[in-house]
């Protein structure tokens, strides 16, 4: 043993000295315009060095000998580094065994995904090659020492099965082990009760009432998230049979459900029986007790159930949970409930005991429903506790009530004083370029793809344009003004590593990281682009040389400071790190790496600050930068916003960098938190006074295992919009049965629900697993639409299944208007969904003819690199209450508004130069004002209170990925300003094909069976 220590300890000391002497990140207290070095992650290294320290067990002789080894190696990927499928590693080592030294070289192939490498080891002492098999295990998320270190085992079968065991640590990889969450779950409170439960024997009446509550709870759960994800083992016939069973149970009538089991009916029954149970408790032992006590106790119970149990649990939607139970939350709720009842002097001890018993039983029944939901969905990440266990129908039928519930759930407030503009298609690329050029202090492009190459493998025109005409030109302009302003904005990019790797973003981003010196080499047919880049670089260098202030800074701080100042700071987030693994992503797979989880958020923002709520702006979108996201066939949306709802974007950006391993003092200065001024509220009032009156908030799903607030907001909107509301839900990736189930539940409650998915040829992501899941899900919706049509319609609801099946260019307004007119004649129900004045259709025909006569022909930034039909990449959703539809939409002024809107859009589409997206509102303002005045004058106070609007725009798909794995964002607009997107939803619903049968569905969205069906189901979390 002493021999091992003598050999091992000196090597360990050397390693520790190497670790301690590693250069620390620069920490410079200077302000950004004096000399502070802005830290950025840049690209992951191509060559990845490491060192290993191991104990050697040499078994080449009859007696095993023990020694120690240290090696230095370097790894390089041979395939896409994001997946870690195959790379090559070379190592040099020295070792000592039984006081005999040796050294050697190794060359191995490595699959980091499978934690395995194998190859040849050459020993200098033996002068021979031997086969080597090596395993690397991280043991914990982030690896050993939180530096991406791994336990390493080397096996030499040709050397008498000798082996080494030790650890391997990355070198010069500062983000290794730091870029993802250390835990793959959220820890819920301990369910262990703090005090023993008191024994209470309920009366027969109370026991019966609690039994009624339990049955109502079960039906509320069934209606809220009906299960649509059964395996197709027995075919659709089995699913239809189950629906008919549900249909029969819904039709049953008894004393508690005199009209059958409708969603509204079971909610009303549940709350009536809840009040009855607490009334019995409040009168326990004294039938002459105060009847108001039962109502007071029930109200307090509902409040605590919502605030202390249901919402805290539902906040974890999309996350794995340890101690998965409601009972941990219940401990505080019961303690608070008991304290509250003790303050009511009218209640006797036995009545308090009875009330606490009822409250406890309600919680246990809710916990039983949670377990049933877990059995139903087979995944704790998909369990949603119905809010109607605490909310009555009248508790969420106004805008203020809905806003308050969302705010409480996501812990974020809606703020007024915002200005919003709805962006369609490639307008995003124009507005992004404008924002970069107008930036004064800082700009952040937070996006999942910045294309280097297009679909043909050629340099991407949009990537080139944003690089040269936006970023490079902005740098030139700011350098030229530097002597006067003393300020060059900090330009930052946050890109998840996956897509930029696939589309070779490095082609442009390497130039932006070093615009003064980097040389771009393009294929011969792009000589003109290459020459333009060189001229632009020369202009930038000249501007730097002519700036007295920059030259003074260069002399004072050096060339490193200058290069850091004149650049775009690229942060490739979530770089491949195979020490982050989890056994909970895919069934039967052990320790799948987190590489499948990406940051899918797409935001551009600049100059947002706490000091001035109206400064800066942002775009939330589903698009990336590239030809793929532009042109005639990319159907996408964005929202351009200004105002105080953006301030928390700085917080989210800061949180992202901290999650990647930045220290607080390494956060770029523009993203650091600043206290709001004392007159902040007055500043917002001034914004509202000048017309910025939109109420809005932003919500995010964090990448990987973090908080998923976007999920929570969607869950509330899908399950609480009141009866009569219309929910327009188009999406490019529609494969989540939970979201679909919630929307079916809304239809049961009396809402009109319109899910839309692209046909196969219109799908942006048309892989077999995605399409198989989409067909399977929408087939279930078609069946429900048919089998339960009567039940849905009797509740006042509607469920229509839409397929985006178009061969009309995105901006071909003439053909699209003609298609809308055709569909309004084809589908009579569209006239009830959009109850426009008859003059509206006449106006549409007039505009179509006018555009034809004028020879309308849209102009695009680029042509499609590959032939394709329009791709629906729509991630906006609109929610409007029935009172809003019935009072606002029939007004006659819509005819003129639609005409002016289409003409203004036509102007944008036919211009070869930039047209500010904000002009659209100015061009339609008079018509909007007329309609608003008419509407305001016609509304009764009761109708006004019941008008509810929400518009959401962002990156979040209707899939599993966006719910449980990826980073997503959603900008939520509340109240009447949500109608900024209304006409666009009329367009989408108006051009959609609405299917009534499985045969129609399968023609547009093919069904898959056998192997591919099983693959789709198995990979559902990742497609």
LOSE-138782 format. One record per residue (C-alpha): residue in three letters; x, y, z. Coordinates in steps of 0.05 Angstrom, whole numbers, plus 5000, padded with zeros to 4 digits. Layout:
<sites>
ALAXYZ ...
</sites>
This chain:
<sites>
UNK500050005000 UNK505750485017 UNK508650344948 UNK502250574915 UNK502051204957 UNK509351354940 UNK507851314866 UNK500951614865 UNK501552224911 UNK506952594872 UNK502852534809 UNK496652774845 UNK500453384871 UNK502653554800 UNK495453504776 UNK492853944832 UNK498154464818 UNK496054464745 UNK488754564765 UNK490355114814 UNK494855484765 UNK489655484708 UNK488356204687 UNK482256514719 UNK477456934676 UNK479357664673 UNK475958104725 UNK476258834706 UNK472159334745 UNK472559864691 UNK466260114657 UNK464859824587 UNK466760464550 UNK473360534588 UNK476559864582 UNK472359294609 UNK473358634573 UNK466658344551 UNK466657604563 UNK463457144512 UNK463356394502 UNK464956394428 UNK464955714393 UNK466355064429 UNK473654864417 UNK475054404358 UNK480954074395 UNK479053864465 UNK485053704510 UNK484753314575 UNK489052984627 UNK488052334664 UNK490752074729 UNK489851334743 UNK491850744786 UNK494950194744 UNK493549454756 UNK498749094714 UNK496948354707 UNK502048144655 UNK505747714705 UNK503147194753 UNK503047714809 UNK499148354796 UNK503248984804 UNK500349654824 UNK502650324797 UNK500351014774 UNK499551354708 UNK498552064682 UNK496852224610 UNK495352814567 UNK490752754508 UNK486753134457 UNK480152964424 UNK477053194359 UNK470253014330 UNK469952674263 UNK462452784256 UNK457553314281 UNK460353494350 UNK453453614378 UNK451852874376 UNK458652604398 UNK457651994355 UNK464851914333 UNK471452264344 UNK478852114348 UNK483252184409 UNK490752164416 UNK494352104483 UNK501452084510 UNK502651784579 UNK507851624630 UNK506951104685 UNK510750754739 UNK509350044761 UNK513349714816 UNK518350284811 UNK519350144736 UNK517850714691 UNK514450674623 UNK511051124573 UNK507151064510 UNK502351334459 UNK495051174445 UNK490551284385 UNK483251134394 UNK476451244364 UNK471551524414 UNK463951564418 UNK462552064473 UNK455151914466 UNK456351194487 UNK461951364536 UNK466550894500 UNK473250914464 UNK477650384434 UNK484050344396 UNK491450194402 UNK496450304458 UNK503950304443 UNK508550174502 UNK515650444495 UNK518249924545 UNK514849324511 UNK515649624441 UNK508949334419 UNK501849534404 UNK495949274446 UNK488549354439 UNK485349834489 UNK478049904509 UNK476250504553 UNK470050714589 UNK468551414617 UNK463051514668 UNK461252214695 UNK458151924760 UNK454252574770 UNK451253114726 UNK456853574706 UNK462153074721 UNK467453024775 UNK469753664810 UNK464254034771 UNK469354094714 UNK466653554667 UNK471153034698 UNK469552294690 UNK471351634722 UNK475651274671 UNK476950534664 UNK482050274613 UNK482149524597 UNK487949174561 UNK485648464545 UNK492248304510 UNK496348474572 UNK493347944617 UNK487048354626 UNK490848924659 UNK486849544674 UNK487350264696 UNK482350634738 UNK482351374752 UNK479352024729 UNK479752454666 UNK479053214669 UNK478253694610 UNK483554234601 UNK482454934572 UNK474954814570 UNK472355314621 UNK464955144610 UNK465654394618 UNK460954144672 UNK457554824679 UNK452654924622 UNK446554534646 UNK442554424708 UNK445854004762 UNK439253654777 UNK434553334727 UNK428453434771 UNK425053924817 UNK424453744891 UNK417453804919 UNK416253914994 UNK416453325040 UNK409752985046 UNK411052785118 UNK405953125163 UNK408653565218 UNK403153365267 UNK398952725276 UNK392152745243 UNK386352795292 UNK381252235291 UNK374352455268 UNK368352035252 UNK364052385199 UNK356552345200 UNK353051935146 UNK350852585112 UNK357852865111 UNK360852205086 UNK355652195030 UNK357252915011 UNK364752755008 UNK363252164964 UNK359452614916 UNK365453094916 UNK370052524898 UNK365852314839 UNK365353034814 UNK372953094821 UNK373952484777 UNK369552774723 UNK372853464727 UNK379553104716 UNK376852704657 UNK373953324624 UNK379953774637 UNK385253324606 UNK381752744570 UNK386852214551 UNK388152174476 UNK394651784475 UNK392651054480 UNK396750584437 UNK393550384372 UNK394349644390 UNK386949494380 UNK385850004325 UNK381450614325 UNK375450174341 UNK377750104413 UNK378350854420 UNK371450954391 UNK368550444439 UNK371550824498 UNK368551474472 UNK361651144468 UNK362450894539 UNK364051614560 UNK358151854519 UNK353451374556 UNK356151584625 UNK355452314606 UNK348152194588 UNK346451874655 UNK342052304700 UNK341252284775 UNK339752754833 UNK346653054830 UNK347053094754 UNK339953244732 UNK342353444662 UNK347452904655 UNK354952964666 UNK356853574628 UNK363353944644 UNK359554554670 UNK354854094708 UNK360353714746 UNK363954364763 UNK357454654791 UNK355954004828 UNK362953974857 UNK362654674885 UNK355554594910 UNK357553954948 UNK363854294973 UNK359754845003 UNK354954335031 UNK360653945064 UNK363454555099 UNK356454785118 UNK355354115152 UNK362054195187 UNK360354905209 UNK353854655240 UNK356754025271 UNK353453905338 UNK349354545331 UNK344154575276 UNK342755305294 UNK349755535277 UNK351156135232 UNK349855895160 UNK354756425134 UNK360456055167 UNK359855485116 UNK360755975058 UNK366556335093 UNK370055675106 UNK368955435035 UNK371856075007 UNK378056015050 UNK378855295031 UNK378455464956 UNK383556014966 UNK388455555000 UNK387354974952 UNK389055434894 UNK394655844923 UNK398155334967 UNK397054674931 UNK394354684859 UNK398455254829 UNK404955074864 UNK404254364836 UNK402054584767 UNK408055044762 UNK412154414753 UNK408454214690 UNK413753924643 UNK418653764698 UNK420553124733 UNK419253134807 UNK422352814868 UNK417252684924 UNK411752744872 UNK405652884914 UNK400753434934 UNK401453255007 UNK407953645017 UNK404454284995 UNK398454075038 UNK402354125103 UNK402754885100 UNK395654935073 UNK392754525130 UNK396754915182 UNK394255585153 UNK387055315148 UNK387255085221 UNK389955745245 UNK384556115206 UNK378855685235 UNK381555805305 UNK380656555294 UNK373256455282 UNK370356495351 UNK363456265327 UNK366155575312 UNK366255065368 UNK372154585376 UNK368354015344 UNK366354465285 UNK373554665275 UNK375453935277 UNK370053765227 UNK372154325180 UNK379454115184 UNK377253395170 UNK373453615108 UNK379354025084 UNK384053445095 UNK379452965058 UNK378953434999 UNK386553444995 UNK386952694999 UNK381852634943 UNK385953114901 UNK392152704915 UNK388252084893 UNK386452454828 UNK393852624818 UNK395551884823 UNK390051714773 UNK392652244725 UNK399651954732 UNK396851264716 UNK393151564657 UNK399051954627 UNK404751494650 UNK409052104660 UNK409252584719 UNK411353144673 UNK404453134641 UNK400253164704 UNK395953784710 UNK391553874771 UNK384954194748 UNK384254904773 UNK376754794778 UNK378054424843 UNK378755124871 UNK375455574819 UNK368155654802 UNK366055844732 UNK364656554754 UNK371756614781 UNK375056654713 UNK370056974666 UNK372957684663 UNK379557954637 UNK381858184705 UNK380357504737 UNK384057124682 UNK389957614685 UNK390457524761 UNK390556764756 UNK395956764703 UNK400057274743 UNK399456854806 UNK401356214769 UNK407656464733 UNK409656984785 UNK410057524733 UNK405558134725 UNK402058404664 UNK404459114655 UNK401259674616 UNK404660204574 UNK406959734518 UNK406859854443 UNK405959244398 UNK406259104323 UNK404558444290 UNK409858194241 UNK408557714184 UNK413757294147 UNK420357584125 UNK418758264154 UNK422557974213 UNK429057984174 UNK428058714155 UNK426258914226 UNK432158534255 UNK436958914209 UNK433759574228 UNK434359424303 UNK441759264296 UNK443059904258 UNK439160324308 UNK442360034371 UNK445460544417 UNK447760154478 UNK447059414467 UNK443658894424 UNK442158164436 UNK440357664382 UNK437957054420 UNK436256544366 UNK436955814348 UNK439755884278 UNK444056374239 UNK444956024173 UNK451755994140 UNK449355544084 UNK442555474051 UNK438854854030 UNK443354763969 UNK449654794011 UNK451355493984 UNK452856114025 UNK446356364054 UNK444057044027 UNK440157244090 UNK445957054135 UNK450557454090 UNK445958054089 UNK444958094164 UNK452458004174 UNK454858524124 UNK449159014115 UNK446859024187 UNK452358824237 UNK458459064197 UNK454959704175 UNK452759834247 UNK459959754271 UNK462460234218 UNK457260754235 UNK458660714310 UNK466160734301 UNK465561354258 UNK461361684312 UNK465661444370 UNK469762084378 UNK463262464390 UNK459261944429 UNK464861574466 UNK460560954459 UNK460360334415 UNK454559874429 UNK455759174456 UNK452958684404 UNK451557994432 UNK448957344404 UNK446256754442 UNK445656134397 UNK444355424419 UNK450055014391 UNK445954494352 UNK442954874293 UNK448955334279 UNK453154704274 UNK448354394224 UNK447855024180 UNK455255224186 UNK453855884221 UNK461355954232 UNK461956204160 UNK459056874181 UNK459956874256 UNK467456804252 UNK467457454213 UNK463057794265 UNK467557564321 UNK473757854287 UNK471158364235 UNK477858724231 UNK482158124213 UNK478257504194 UNK478657304120 UNK472457004090 UNK473356514033 UNK467256363990 UNK466155923928 UNK468156243862 UNK461056423841 UNK460656863903 UNK466657293887 UNK462257913889 UNK460057773960 UNK467257633981 UNK469558293950 UNK463958673985 UNK466158364051 UNK473358574040 UNK471359284022 UNK466859324084 UNK472559074128 UNK477259584097 UNK472160134111 UNK471659904183 UNK479259884192 UNK479860584163 UNK474460834210 UNK478260534269 UNK484860844246 UNK481661524238 UNK478461514307 UNK482761904356 UNK479061614416 UNK479860894392 UNK487160994378 UNK488061284447 UNK484460684476 UNK488860224435 UNK495060544464 UNK492260524535 UNK489059834536 UNK492359454478 UNK489959084417 UNK486058574458 UNK481559144482 UNK480459394411 UNK478758704384 UNK473958604442 UNK470559264429 UNK469859214353 UNK466158554346 UNK459858164358 UNK460357754422 UNK458157054401 UNK455856584456 UNK454655864432 UNK450455634490 UNK449154914513 UNK455554644480 UNK456153894476 UNK457753624545 UNK456752884554 UNK457552914630 UNK450353154634 UNK446052544629 UNK439452294654 UNK436051624658 UNK429251954651 UNK428752194579 UNK427351554542 UNK424750894568 UNK429850324569 UNK435750794553 UNK440750894609 UNK443651584619 UNK441851944555 UNK445952584547 UNK442553264550 UNK444853424478 UNK437653294455 UNK435353904495 UNK436254564460 UNK434855304472 UNK429455424420 UNK427956144440 UNK428056674385 UNK428557394408 UNK431958024385 UNK432358614433 UNK436359244442 UNK437359804492 UNK432059554541 UNK433359864609 UNK430259934678 UNK431860674677 UNK427060844620 UNK421260354608 UNK419860624538 UNK426960544513 UNK429059974468 UNK424759444434 UNK424458694421 UNK421958194371 UNK419257514393 UNK418757024336 UNK418956314311 UNK424156484257 UNK431556434251 UNK436356824207 UNK436956494139 UNK433756374071 UNK430055784101 UNK425956274142 UNK424556764086 UNK421356804018 UNK414856593988 UNK413855944025 UNK415456074098 UNK408956224136 UNK411156504203 UNK409757064252 UNK413157524301 UNK411258094347 UNK415158754352 UNK414359064421 UNK416559654463 UNK415059814536 UNK416059584608 UNK414158854595 UNK421058784563 UNK425058974624 UNK425258264651 UNK428558054585 UNK435158304614 UNK433957844673 UNK432757244628 UNK438957394587 UNK443057454651 UNK440156804677 UNK442156454613 UNK449456674619 UNK449656484692 UNK446855804674 UNK452655724625 UNK457955824678 UNK458756574679 UNK460056894747 UNK455957494768 UNK461857974756 UNK462857674687 UNK455957874661 UNK456758404607 UNK455359084636 UNK449159234594 UNK445658614621 UNK446958754695 UNK441058944738 UNK439759694751 UNK434959954804 UNK428660264775 UNK427861014787 UNK422761254838 UNK418361554784 UNK418060904744 UNK410460844751 UNK409561564727 UNK413861414666 UNK409260834648 UNK403261284655 UNK406461764605 UNK407361184556 UNK400061004563 UNK398061734552 UNK401561744485 UNK397961114462 UNK402260534487 UNK396560184522 UNK397759454511 UNK397959014572 UNK403158464566 UNK408057984598 UNK413357494574 UNK414156774599 UNK419656274586 UNK420955534589 UNK428155434612 UNK432454954572 UNK432754254600 UNK430154134670 UNK428754844692 UNK422355224706 UNK417055194650 UNK412755824658 UNK410555814585 UNK407355134598 UNK403655414658 UNK400856014620 UNK398555564563 UNK395355074612 UNK391255634643 UNK388955924577 UNK387055244550 UNK383155024612 UNK380055674638 UNK377656094579 UNK370156164593 UNK364455854556 UNK363356144487 UNK370656334477 UNK374156194412 UNK381155884413 UNK385255914348 UNK391155434355 UNK395255344291 UNK402155034298 UNK407654704258 UNK409054124306 UNK402553864334 UNK403953224372 UNK402353334446 UNK396152964470 UNK396153364535 UNK395254024499 UNK390053704453 UNK386453404512 UNK386054084547 UNK383054384484 UNK377953824478 UNK376253964550 UNK375054694532 UNK370254464477 UNK366554044530 UNK366054684571 UNK362855064514 UNK368855374478 UNK369955374403 UNK376655054389 UNK380555054324 UNK387054654323 UNK390754684257 UNK396754274235 UNK400354274168 UNK399353744115 UNK405353304101 UNK407853734044 UNK406754374084 UNK410354144146 UNK417054494162 UNK419253874200 UNK416653274161 UNK420652704191 UNK416852054198 UNK416552064274 UNK413652764275 UNK408552624220 UNK406551954251 UNK405152294317 UNK401352864284 UNK396952384245 UNK395651954306 UNK393652554348 UNK389352894296 UNK385852234280 UNK383552224353 UNK381052944346 UNK377152764283 UNK373952174319 UNK372152604379 UNK369453134332 UNK364752604304 UNK362852164363 UNK362052704415 UNK359553254369 UNK352653264402 UNK355553324473 UNK360253884452 UNK354954274414 UNK349854194470 UNK354854534516 UNK355355104465 UNK362254874442 UNK365354694375 UNK371354274355 UNK373854324284 UNK380053974259 UNK384154384209 UNK389554184160 UNK393854724128 UNK393954444057 UNK396055014011 UNK399855103946 UNK399155863949 UNK405156303965 UNK405156624033 UNK404457334004 UNK399857173945 UNK394357603974 UNK389857533913 UNK389656773915 UNK389056763990 UNK383257243991 UNK379856823937 UNK381056203979 UNK377956544040 UNK371756734001 UNK371256023974 UNK371855714043 UNK366656184074 UNK361855904022 UNK364255184033 UNK364055184109 UNK357755524134 UNK360255494206 UNK365755984190 UNK360456524185 UNK358456384257 UNK365756374281 UNK367057034244 UNK360157374246 UNK362257944200 UNK357358434170 UNK355458204099 UNK359358794071 UNK365958464092 UNK365657914039 UNK363858433987 UNK369858834009 UNK374358224002 UNK371858113931 UNK373058843915 UNK380258823941 UNK381758193903 UNK379358503838 UNK383159143852 UNK389658773864 UNK388758373801 UNK387659003760 UNK393859323791 UNK398058713774 UNK399858573846 UNK406258163851 UNK409958093917 UNK417558173921 UNK421757733966 UNK428657793996 UNK430657133964 UNK427956553925 UNK427355863956 UNK433755463952 UNK429654823944 UNK422854723914 UNK417554683968 UNK410254833984 UNK408655374036 UNK411055154105 UNK406555304164 UNK411155524220 UNK405655914256 UNK406655954332 UNK401656504348 UNK395156354384 UNK389056774395 UNK383756724450 UNK377257134448 UNK371257084494 UNK364356974464 UNK361957664488 UNK367757984451 UNK366257614387 UNK358757744388 UNK359358484403 UNK365658684364 UNK365958284300 UNK359058434271 UNK360459194268 UNK359959474198 UNK366659834201 UNK370559194190 UNK369459234115 UNK373459874108 UNK378659634158 UNK379858984121 UNK380459354055 UNK385659844082 UNK389259294118 UNK390058874055 UNK392259474014 UNK397459664066 UNK400058954069 UNK400358953994 UNK404659583996 UNK409559234044 UNK409958624000 UNK411158983934 UNK416759443958 UNK423959293940 UNK426359703999 UNK424959694073 UNK417859884095 UNK417260004170 UNK412459494200 UNK409760024246 UNK406660394186 UNK401159874181 UNK397760124244 UNK398160844221 UNK395060654154 UNK389160314189 UNK388660754250 UNK382461154228 UNK378460524214 UNK380660204280 UNK378560834317 UNK371660834284 UNK370460094302 UNK372960214373 UNK368260794382 UNK362360404354 UNK363959814399 UNK364960224461 UNK358260574451 UNK354559914440 UNK357359524500 UNK353259434562 UNK357159434628 UNK355758684634 UNK358458544564 UNK364458994575 UNK366358594637 UNK365957934600 UNK370358124541 UNK376957744544 UNK382657744495 UNK389557414493 UNK394757384438 UNK401056964447 UNK407056994400 UNK413656634408 UNK417455994395 UNK413355484433 UNK410754884392 UNK404854434410 UNK409653854420 UNK413053464475 UNK419953784463 UNK417554484477 UNK413954244539 UNK419153824573 UNK426053944542 UNK427254574502 UNK428055304521 UNK421955684495 UNK419056374501 UNK412156684493 UNK409957414493 UNK402857464520 UNK398458054503 UNK392358154547 UNK385958534531 UNK383658894468 UNK390659014438 UNK390758264425 UNK386358404365 UNK392558664328 UNK393057954301 UNK385657814290 UNK385357904215 UNK391357454207 UNK387656894243 UNK381657014198 UNK386556904141 UNK389356254171 UNK382655954188 UNK379856194122 UNK384955834079 UNK385155184120 UNK381954534099 UNK377254274153 UNK376853514154 UNK370953104177 UNK373452394168 UNK379651964178 UNK379951844103 UNK380452594090 UNK385752664144 UNK390052094117 UNK390052384047 UNK393353024073 UNK397152744133 UNK399052014119 UNK398151484172 UNK404151064191 UNK403950364220 UNK408549814243 UNK415750004256 UNK415150754242 UNK408950814285 UNK412850504343 UNK418850954330 UNK414351564332 UNK411351364398 UNK418151184429 UNK421351844407 UNK415452284423 UNK419352674475 UNK424452894423 UNK420253034360 
</sites>
